[in-house]
Amino acid sequence: MIALVGTWATDWPRQGFPRVAVLAIVLGIAYTAFSEWLNVYVRQSWAYADWMPTVTVGGIRTGLSPLLQWLVVPTLAFLAVRAPNADELFITRQSETQN
């Protein structure tokens, strides 16, 4: 929703699709990095095991898995929505529910 409002995409997904997709993924990654920092360094709710793959960005170590989840899963979801027949599928399902 923040990505839709932040890009003023009033006719999404027909218009503004790339802007919304990129902003949603960037916001998801940013929130994940913030949440990891808050819970690992500030609250000390958990710690990374030695075998946990991590990346260091700006001097802060964060888990690779959560970052990849916010990169891969939404990207695949947006690609599925943007698939050539996705618009036809949406219109068909919408007309079926109205009958």
Secondary structure, DSSP 8 states (H G I E B T S, - for coil): -HHHHHHT-TTTTTSSHHHHHHHHHHHHHHHHHHHHHIIIIIS------TTS-EEEETTEEEEHHHHHHHHHHHHHHHHHHTSTTHHHHHHHHHHHHH-
